[in-house]
Amino acid sequence: MIREAEKTDLPGCVRVIRESFMTVAEEFGFTEQNAPRFTAFAVTEQRLLWQLDNERRLMLMYCTDSGELIGYYSLLFDKDGSCELNNLCVLPRYRHGGIGAELLRDAFARASEQGSTLMKIGIVEENIRLRRWYEGFGFEHTGTKKYDFFPFTCGYMEKRIYNNTEKE
């Protein structure tokens, strides 16, 4: 079940985000020393609270039937009709069962409901498997940028959103 996160859910959201992104950190050799701003190390309850209260991000959680929080994503809506998808993740032990796809389709629907016509994402460019996964949902690669504070290249992708329907 996918539902909106509330302030009381934020500690659980932080746990899911950090644990989920830690597998990427381990795969690519990111550490708190060489990539302190990487999601696995940088997300805190205070940061999510600020995003919720000040940026008015829409934060969604995927919970099992028993109520266990196992997935998460957020959407930041821009005035130009675009939105940014952030921190889409599923706990490692629940991956490869379609939950990530369900979260992504939910993001498309919610973006469309809010009037967004373009969804943007940023990824670790070197994570080819993730890039291909997003391309399978219609995202197109739009560029890269190398930041001094990351030991990886940031890749950028976007997808047009169409009237509550996903065009793959």
C-alpha positions in Angstrom: 0.0 0.0 0.0 1.3 3.5 -0.9 0.4 6.4 1.4 1.5 9.9 2.1 4.1 10.2 4.8 3.4 12.2 7.9 5.8 13.9 10.3 5.7 10.9 12.6 6.8 8.6 9.7 10.0 10.6 9.0 12.3 8.5 11.2 11.2 5.4 9.4 11.6 7.1 6.0 15.2 8.1 6.9 16.0 4.5 7.8 14.5 3.1 4.6 16.3 5.7 2.4 19.7 5.3 4.1 19.5 1.5 4.1 18.4 1.4 0.5 21.0 3.8 -0.8 23.8 2.1 1.2 23.8 -0.8 -1.3 24.7 1.7 -4.0 27.4 3.2 -1.8 28.9 -0.2 -1.2 28.7 -1.2 -4.8 30.5 1.9 -6.0 32.8 2.5 -3.1 31.2 5.6 -1.7 31.9 6.3 2.0 31.0 9.0 4.4 34.5 10.4 4.0 34.6 10.5 0.1 30.9 11.3 -0.4 29.3 12.8 2.7 26.5 14.4 0.6 25.5 11.1 -0.9 22.0 10.1 0.0 23.0 7.1 2.2 24.9 9.4 4.4 23.2 12.8 4.1 19.5 12.1 4.7 18.4 13.0 8.2 15.1 13.4 9.9 15.7 17.2 10.1 16.4 17.3 6.3 13.2 15.5 5.5 11.2 17.7 7.9 12.6 20.8 6.2 11.6 19.3 2.8 8.1 18.5 4.0 7.5 21.8 5.8 9.4 24.3 3.6 9.6 22.8 0.1 6.1 21.2 0.5 7.4 18.0 -1.0 5.0 15.2 -1.5 6.5 12.2 0.4 5.1 8.7 -0.2 5.8 5.5 1.6 5.2 1.9 0.5 4.0 -0.3 3.4 3.4 -4.0 3.6 0.0 -5.4 4.6 1.4 -5.7 8.1 2.4 -2.0 8.1 6.1 -2.4 7.6 7.6 0.6 5.8 9.7 -0.8 2.9 9.8 1.8 0.1 9.8 5.6 -0.3 9.9 8.5 -2.8 9.3 12.2 -2.9 8.2 14.7 -5.5 9.2 18.4 -5.6 6.8 20.4 -7.8 8.2 23.4 -9.7 6.1 26.4 -10.9 7.1 25.7 -14.5 5.0 22.5 -14.6 7.9 20.1 -13.9 8.6 18.0 -10.9 11.6 16.3 -9.5 11.5 12.7 -8.3 13.8 12.1 -5.4 15.0 9.1 -3.3 12.8 6.4 -4.9 13.9 3.4 -3.0 13.0 -0.1 -1.8 14.7 -2.0 1.0 17.1 -4.5 -0.5 15.3 -7.6 0.7 12.1 -6.5 -1.0 13.7 -5.6 -4.4 12.9 -7.3 -7.7 9.2 -7.9 -6.9 7.7 -4.9 -8.7 7.6 -2.5 -5.7 9.9 0.1 -7.3 7.8 0.0 -10.5 4.6 0.4 -8.5 6.2 3.4 -6.7 7.3 4.9 -10.0 3.9 4.5 -11.6 2.3 6.1 -8.5 4.7 9.0 -8.9 3.6 9.5 -12.6 0.0 9.5 -11.5 0.5 12.0 -8.7 2.6 14.2 -10.8 -0.1 14.3 -13.5 -2.8 15.0 -10.9 -0.7 18.0 -9.8 -0.5 19.3 -13.4 3.2 18.3 -14.0 4.1 17.6 -17.6 7.8 16.7 -17.0 9.5 14.6 -14.4 13.2 15.0 -13.7 15.6 12.7 -11.9 19.2 12.6 -11.0 21.2 9.4 -10.7 24.7 8.1 -10.2 25.7 8.1 -13.9 28.0 5.1 -13.4 25.0 3.0 -12.2 24.1 1.7 -15.7 21.6 -0.9 -14.4 19.6 1.9 -12.7 19.8 4.1 -15.8 18.5 1.3 -18.0 15.6 0.6 -15.5 14.5 4.2 -15.7 14.8 4.2 -19.5 12.5 1.2 -19.5 9.8 3.6 -18.1 10.4 6.2 -20.8 13.0 8.4 -19.1 15.6 9.9 -21.5 19.1 10.8 -20.6 19.6 14.6 -20.8 23.2 15.1 -19.5 25.8 14.8 -16.8 27.6 17.0 -14.4 30.7 16.3 -12.2 30.7 17.9 -8.8 33.9 18.2 -6.7 32.1 16.9 -3.6 31.1 13.5 -5.2 33.4 10.8 -6.4 30.9 10.0 -9.2 29.2 11.8 -12.1 25.6 12.9 -11.7 23.4 11.8 -14.6 20.2 13.6 -15.4 17.1 12.1 -17.0 13.5 13.3 -17.7 10.2 11.9 -18.8 7.2 13.7 -20.2 4.0 13.1 -18.2 0.7 12.7 -20.0 -2.7 13.3 -18.6 -2.8 10.6 -15.8 -1.5 7.9 -18.2 1.9 6.5 -18.5 3.2 6.2 -22.0 6.0 3.7 -22.1 
